[in-house]
Amino acid sequence: MTKELTYEHVLHLLGKSQCDTFIQQVTILLTLVHEVMQEKSLNKSDFTFTQYDEGHILIAGIKGDI
């Protein structure tokens, strides 16, 4: 089952995780999000994420015109 997540949910999962690989992957993902936020003048709330059964989290959508 996949789950829809907000930026805050992703941060919460990152803080709870003890898996180095997961922490590294989510840190890279959030770094990308911050780069896009700065480049396109977006907010954290403009991003939605999906967490897949395997645990991977991907950007599911970006609100606004990018």
Buried (B, 14 or more C-beta within 10 A) or exposed (E): EEEEBEBEBBBEBBEEBEEEEBBEBBEEBBEEBEEBBEEEEBEBEBBBBBBEEEEEBEBEEBEEEE
